[in-house]
């Protein structure tokens, strides 16, 4: 490897350092629809293609499929310097 490979690696690392924060922001989106599509299919015992996810408000979702429905609540906690960590849990009551 010659001196050019060192320059190339430095450029690649610079680009990666710029992209990682963007990916983290996108990965911590408050919209959990895609995750709920998969989880809802499992919880409802229904094929993913038949599951619909509706966002009710900032933290509540309705998942329907195969004649069944479940409500989910999203809770997020801010981590020290690492963005947010969000969890989804089935909700016993219908959100108001």
N, C-alpha and C positions, 0 to 999 in steps of 0.2 A: 504494500500500500504506500502510495506516495503522499506528498503534502496535500494534494487535491482531496483525498478521502477525508482528511481532518477537517477541511473547510466544509465539505458536504455534510459530515456528521454534526458539526456545530450548527449548520443551517437547519437541519432536520430537528435537532433538539430545541432550537429556538421556536420553530413552528409548533412542535408538540406542546411546549410550555404555554403557548398562546391558545391552543385548542382545548387543553384539558379543563380550564375553568369554564369555558363555554359548554362543554359536554356535561360537566357537573351541574350547571344551571338547568340545562335541558332535562337531565335525568331526574331532577328534583322538582319537576313541574307539579303544580298543585292539582292538575287534572289527572286523575287516576283511572280514566276510562279503559285504557288498554289492559292494565293490570286486573281491573274488575271484570273485564270480558272473560279472561282465563279463570280467575277465581270464582266468578259467578257460575260459569259452566260446571265447575267441580261441585260447588255448594248446592246448585240446583239439580245436579245430575242431568245435565242437558247439553247437547252439542254446542260448541262455541258459536257456530253459524246461526243458531237460533236464540242467542242471548243478546239482549239490548241493555245498554247502560244509559241512564238519564241522570244528568247532574241536576240536583234539586237546588243547591246553593253552594257556598264555598266549601263546605265540609260534608255534605250529605249526598248520597247517590241512591238511585233506585235501579235494581237489576232485575230484569224479568226474562222469563224463558220457559217454554214447555208448560205454560199455564200456571207458573209459580212466580213469586216475587220475594225479594229480600232487599232490605235497606242496609246501607253501609255508612259508617261515619269515619271520616279521615281525621286523624290527629297528627299534628306536626310539632316537633320540638327542635329548637335551634341548637346546633352543636357548636362547640367552641372552634371557630375558624374553619369549619367544614360544611357550612350550609345547614340545611334542614334534613331531619330524618322523619319521614312520615310513615304512619301505619294505618291500615284499614281494618276495621272490625265490624262484624255484623251488628246492627242496631235492633234492639228488641222493639222499640216504639217507632212509629212513623214520625219523621221529622215534621216540624211545624213551620 
